[in-house]
Amino acid sequence: MTISAKHQVVIVGGGTAGITVAARLLRKGFADVAVIEPSDKHYYQPLWTLVGGGQAKASTTERAESSVMPKAATWIKKAAGAIDPDANTVTCVDGATYEYEVLVVCPGIQLDWNRTDGLEETLGCNGVSSNYRFDLAPRTWDLIRGLRSGTAVFTVPSGAIKCAGAPQKIAYLAADHWRSEGVLKDIDIHLVMPGARPFGIPAIADSLDKVIADYGITLHTNSEVTSVDGAAQKVGISSVGPGGTDTMLPYDIVHAVPRQSAPDWVKHSPLSTGDAMGYVEIDKHTMQHVRYPNVFSLGDAGSSPNSKTGAAIRKQAPVVVDNIDAYLNGRPLLASYDGYSSCPIVTSSHSMLLAEFDYDLNLEPTFPLLNPTTPHRAYWYLKKYGLPFMYWNLMLRGVA
């Protein structure tokens, strides 16, 4: 095996986690940081919900990857394909191999469209769309805007996903639009979710129950959409728990969210948890790999049991950077991540509920003067303007 290059720190993935960690490492004085990332484009994905709801333009969520890549980092513009943690190497799909002292694995999460029968084949046509793809989020808005009567189905898959609240946010935005158009009474809205309640924190679930009832949405709990028949325009709903629904439901439009897991090449690596999800197996507080001390992971591909959000990455990144520094200098790893995550749940075109919590589901509100369990107009402006500004100008530069 020929080594193409060796770097002190190699980061796999140039998304939110990779760019944030690279920027923070360089600010801390690290001089040899390489980022493996094949994409030309970088996306602010949290805004795709607003694109699908007609409240933002897709173009505002996309920038050139070169514009966010730290200038002092070495950009390896390739896709990673395998990791050999015993040899301290990453091999890219073109065969080039890179050696590291410390590895940070943050390639994001894989959208498993094929794990819902019929979904992959009908995605983007037959009334089926998804805000989980940049090119389809505007299509979601076209479908919502075009529906004046009929049945709309919004799906939530089982397992961990990017921004767990996103699948229900679009249901509320759609219902709000149909109400403003005077057609809400003519549309039968179904929200299908695998949990027993719309959120894991009871006080927030209580608020969302009121939102759901106010819009007249039929909520199917302990249930999952397991098949989509685009030609017949029907979805198959299966019970996944007590009181769940087993039925075929005709639809006019579907907002579909795929099941998700670690990228296949991560699943098959020695770093994996070894189960079907295949995440990088890390200590949930230090973010260090449980078997390979010079490997760290954060973001959606890590096994830490927090909600998979950009807000989680914002709190994980400084922990990873401090612990890399400690590891390389032979000090104990003292930086600790408490599981903080934030789930901004848009409930209408002018209100949002901001759920912030830790591993134990304790609320950790950034703005304690605003009740964190109920929707507020101020949070809406934070979602649409404040958070994107912070992302592009502060977080990706390693200063927030």
N, C-alpha and C positions, 0 to 999 in steps of 0.2 A: 504493500500500500504506500502510495506516494502522498506526503503531506503537502498540500498547496500553500498553507500558511499557518502560523501559530499566533494566537492572541491571548492576552491575559484574561480577558472576559469575552466570551462569545454569547450573544443573545440570539435565540431562535425566535423570530417573529418581530415585525416592525409595525404592529398595531398599537393600541393604546398602551398596553403594558410594556412592550419592548422599547418604544420611543421614550416613555416616561422614565424607565430605569436607565436607559442609555444616557439621557440628559442629566439625570441625578448623579450617575457615576462620574461623568465628565466634570460636573460642577464640584464634585468631591476631590478631584485631583487625579483620577484614573486617566492614564494617557493612551491605553491600548484597548479600546472597546470596539468590537465588531458586531454588526447586526446583519443577520441572514434574513432577507425579505425579498421575494420576487416581484411584488406588486408595484405598479406605476402609480396607483391611486391609494389615498388614505381617506377613510370615511368616518364621520361622526355619526355613528349608527343610532344613538338615542333619539335623534330627530326624525328618523324614518317613520315613527308613529305619527308625528304631526304631518309628514308628507302624505301618508295614507289617509289622514283625516282632513286633508285640504287646508291645513294651517301653515304649511311651509313648502318651499320648493326643494326638490331633490338636489338641484345644483349647489345649494348652500351647504350641503353635507359632504361635499367631495372636494378634495384638494390633491395636488401632486404629492406623492410620497417624498419626493426630493425636497419639498418645502418644509416638511416636518422632521426629516432626518437630521440629527445634530451634525453640524459641519465637521466636528472633530472626530466623529465616529467613522470607522471603516464600513462602508455599505457593501455587503456581499449580495449582489442582486440575483439571488438564486433561491430555489426552493429546497429546504432541508428534506432529507428522505430517510435518514437512519442515524441513530446515536449509539456509540459504543462507549459507555461510561467507564469500562475497565481500561480502555485505551485512551480515554479523554479526547475522543474525536466525534465530529459531526460530519457525515457524508451527505452531500447534496445529490439531487436526482441526476445531475450531469456527471456524477462520479468524483467531483472534486471533494477533497477531505480536508477539514480544518481541525487543528488541535487547540485545546484550551487549558487554562489553569482552573478557571471557574466557568460553569455553564449556567445560563438562565434560559429556561424553557417556557416560552409564552406564545405559542403559535395560534392561540385562539381555539375556537370550538367548531366542530363539524356539524353541518346541517344534514341530517339523515332523512331526506325527503322520501327515500325508498322504503322507509320503515312504516309508512302508512300506505296501505294497498291503494293503488290507483292515483295517488297524489302526484307523483313525479310526472306522469304522462299528461295530466290535465292542468298542471300548474300554468297559470297565465292565460288560460282559455276556459270555455264552458262555465264562466262566472266564478272562477277560482283565482284568488290572488293571495299575496303574502307580503307584509311589510318587512319580513326578514331578508328580502333581497332588494338591493338598491334599484334595480331596473323594474321591479314589480310594485314598489310602494306607490308610484303615481297611478298605476293601474287599479290599485285598491280604491283610490279616490274616485276614479272614473266610474267604478262599479257602484260605490256608495251614492255618488251624485246622480247616477242614472236610474236608481231604483225608486219607484214611486209607490209600489205595492208588492207584496209577496213575502218570501221567507229568507231571512239572513241568518247564517250560522257562523259563529265565531269559535274557533277551537283552541284549546289549551292542551299540550301534550303532557304525558307523564315524564318524570325525570327532570333533572336540572337543565335549565335553558338560559340563554342570554336574556337578561331583563325579564324576570318572571312575571312582571305586571303588564308587559307590552301586549299580550294576547287579549287582555280584557280592556285595556285602555282604548283600543280601536273600536271596540263594541260601544263604549260610552260616547266616543266622538261621533260615531255614525248615528247613534240614537239622538244625540244633541242636534246634529244636522237635520235629521228627518223631522224632529220636532219643530225646528225653525222653519222648515218648508211646509209644515202643516200636514205631513203624511205619516207621522209616527204611528197613528192609530191603524193605518193600513198595512203595516209591516210587522210580521211575526218574527221577533228576534230571539235566537237561542244562543246561550253561552254554555259551552260544554267544557267542564274542567274536572281533573282527576281527584282534586282534594274535596274534603268534606265541607269546606267553607272557602269564600273567595280570597282569604288571606290568613296567614298563620298566627297573626296577633289578634286576639278576640276584639279589642276595641276598634281596630281598623276594619276587621271583617264586618262589624256592626254597621260602620259607616257605609261600606260598600254594599251591604244588603239594602240599605235605604236608597242608594243610587240605582241599584238594579230594579227595585220595586217601583221607583219613581218613573223609570223609563218603560216599565212593563215587560222587562226582559224575562224570558223563561230560562231559569238557571238549572242546568243538569249537573249535580255534584256527583262525586265518585264515579265519573263517566269519562269516556274518551272517544273521540272520533277515530275509528280504526280503518275506515275505508272511504274512498271518494269515487263515485261512479259519475264521471263527467258527462258521458253520453246521455245517461238517464237523469242527470242532475239530482242525485241522491247521495246522502252520506250515511254510513253505517256507524251507529253509536253503540259502544259496548260498556257494560258495567265493569268497574274496576274496584268496587267496594260496596258496603252495605247500602241498599236503597238506590243503587246506580241504575242507569237507563240502558235497556237493550232494545234498539229499534232502528228502522230505516227512516230517514227524514228527507223529504223532498226539499230542494232549496232553489233559490234564484241567484243568491250570491253566497260565497264562502270565503271567509278570511282564515286561511290555514297556517298553522304554525307547526313546523316539523319537530320530531324528536331530535335530540342532539347528544353528541358524545365527543370524546377526544378524537383528534385526527387519527385515521387508521394506522399511520406509521408510528404514532406515539403509543397507541394501544399495543402494538407488537414489539415495543422496545423494552429493555430491562428496567426502564424507569416507571413502567405502568403499574397501576394497582392490580392488574391481572383479571379484572372483571369485565363485564360487557361495556361499561363506560370508558374504562381504560385511561383514566386521568393520571397525571404525573403524581406519584405518591409522596406527599410532603408532610412535614409536621405543620399542623394548622396554625401554629403561633409563630414559629421562626421562618417558615416557608422553605426550609432546607429539606432536601430529599432524605427519606428515612434510611436509605442504604448507601447512598453516595454523597458524602459530606461536601464535595465541591460542586454539587448541582443544586440549583434553586429553581422554584417555579412560582408563578403568580398568574393572576388573570383567569380566564375561562378554562384553561387546560389543566389547572392545578386541582388537587383532590380536596382542598380545604372546603368545608361544607357551608360556606357563605353563599348568599345569592350572587349570581354571576353578573356583576354590573361594573361600569366604569368607576363608580364611586368606591367600590371595594378596592379596585386597582389603585386609586389615589391614596388609600391608606396602607395598602400592601407594599407599594413601591419603596417608600422610605425604609421600611423594615428590611426588605431584601437588600437594599444598598448598604445599610448599616451592618447587616449580618455578613455580607460578602467581605466588607472591610475588616470585620472582626475575624472572620475565618482566615483570611490571607495574612493577618498579623498575629495569628495564634492566640487570639483572645476568645473568651466565651461569648456565645451569641446571646446578647441581652435584649435586643430589639424584639418586640412581640406584637403581633396583630391580634386584635380582639374579636375579629369577625365582622367588623363594621361594614354595613352595606346600606345603600340608599335606593329606595324604589319610588320614583316619582310617578304617582298614578293619576293621570289626567282623567277627570270625570266629566268635563264638558269643554267647550271652546273658550272658557274663561275661568276655569277653576281646576285646582290640582291638590291632591293629598300627597304629602311627602313623608313616606315611611322610612325612618332611619333606625337601625337596630343592630345588635351584636349577635354573637353566636347563640346566646341564651334568650334571644328575642326580647331583650331589654331595649326599650326605646332610648335612642341617643339623639335627640333633636338638636340640630345646629341653631335653630331659631326658637328657643323655648317659649318666647312670648306668644307664638302662634301654636294653637292646639295641634299636635302632630297627628291626631287621629281623625281630623275632619278636613274637607277640602277648603282651600282659600284662593282668592284671586291673585294675591301676591305671589304665590308659588307658581302660578301659570306664567307670569312674566319671568320668573327665575328659570323655568323650563325652556321657554322659547328664546330668551335672550341671554340671561345670566350664565347658565351652565355652558352653552356653546362658546361664549366669550372666554370663560375660564379654561375650557378645554384647549382651545387653539392657542391662547396667549400665555397661559400660566402652567397648566398641567404638563403639556407636551414639551415645555421648556424646562421642566424639572423644578419649578418654583412654587407649586401648589399641590 
